[in-house]
């Protein structure tokens, strides 16, 4: 039960996510409205997604979760990946920029971004699969969605790639990581 | 020069006696004059007693100290001898003394005897102070020594004669060298001197001889050492003992240590005392002289003609000497303790803290942490070579073996990481993981299982076309590798040679082979051709026949028709 007051959240929509939002609106709307019991609407004029608690919202944290979910979608994650935020508490989104790791300019930056993704995105996918995270490379910004420990591993891998490690090395490390994590369980 | 009167001489003596010792340090004309006068007076008083002497009076004007001394010496030497003889005689016969000097009382008798002894002492002093019976170490004048010996010898003879009379009774132990009685007396003498006058006085009456108390300590030591010695010393002792005894008893019956050796506290300091070793002798002698001349007894110097003052160290007793020795040692040790230690005794000493090159003088001992260089001799090399040869023959080398590594775990299987975009959403991934943790049975297959399924062999026709043509139109990377591998291109057997590599024979062989092949083919062809041609001909002939037959038939028909 909420405090009694109605609470709002507003998530702005960047222009490049406008069309994907339109396409995936129902997938977003359904879990939010039905499972989380949060009112959601799109304010076209303001280009914002607005969320509001209802009377029968069980927990105020639902609102925040929905807001995070929508925000993750806006960052670039897929709906199916972002929905995990709704379902699990321990998932977080970590963002950082390439310049946080190393100051690169011009071609170097471009090459670094290329290294991060790899040929056809295979490096990025390998990191995602190995660490059970989802990664969004938005030019300079990098967003990682996953549990805390996995975010850390993925971030280490990405940072090493930015700093110049060859993908093969990163792959081998990832393999070790997966093997270790498999051993744990 | 006219001889001064007695009174003047006495006056001079007085003056000398009264002068303070420090005054003698500096030469002074008045003192010199008075000294000369006094010596003249004394000389004159002695002259009558000597029978023959070259000088009637002492010549002092413009005479050197040495010369005056010699004069005195010449006079007194024979005098001393005669007096000694007399004294010895009187020792044996004390009664005679009384006869000699009847006017003197008993006490005076002793005084006279003492006086005579003192005169002798005086003479001794005049002579230079060497006539002591016990050999003095200090003033060793050779002449004196010789005289001494002579005197001693004379004395000894007399002593021997006297002694032998007394001690014939004693047992067989004694012989002419060992006289037990004398030994006893000597011992008592020593004891007395060592422990004080009182003891001596008590004992003195018993014995016939005792040493003079004024004797030096070293004399006493000598005497102690020489207890077993021959009689000479004892004899010497005996000579003067009696007179001394009586003398000292009278005058110094209550004499104390301080009288002789000065006060212990102040007196033990070496004051500048101008006494000879016979100083004390002379003092008593002087006393006697003074008494004779009616003067007090006092520690006064012997009147010496030479102005030079003899600075002799103060006479010390045995004990004092020992004490002094110990004290000096103590002082030395204390001083050593107070001073900073020598550098060798200090702990860590650098080169700056010790004198230059001092380490060379000291025998240093330190550990050399260096093995001594091995001396390579022929034997050493030979032994080494033998070892080497033996080892080579045996094959026993000292190769370094690799240390076995740590026991390694089985290498983890590294699952290949999928490089494709995963189909499942993140939620599903976590869902699966969760389920796997909680209920492994219900968990679906993992990705690796899926991967294993996917390994399918598929056949496809690959033609040896450049790969570029088959792949993307705008490939990221351009590669001009062919699609087919070389072995797929050509599966030849044997040693395939290029055209240029072939030798003549091989070329011929190749041609022959080709020809054979060709021929074989050709013959086949020809054969087949022939066969076909034959067939054709046959067919042709057949057809011809048929044609001919049909032509004939036609002709016949025609004919028949015509006929009809």
Interface residues (C-beta under 8 A of the other chain):
Chain A: X78 X80 X81 X83 X84 X87 X88 X91 X118 X119 X121 X122 X123 X125 X126 X128 X129 X130 X132 X133 X134 X145 X146 X147 X171 X172 X174 X175 X176 X178 X179 X180 X182 X183 X185
Chain B: X412 X413 X414 X415 X416 X417 X418 X419 X420 X421 X422 X425 X426 X427 X428 X429 X430 X431 X433 X436 X437 X447 X476
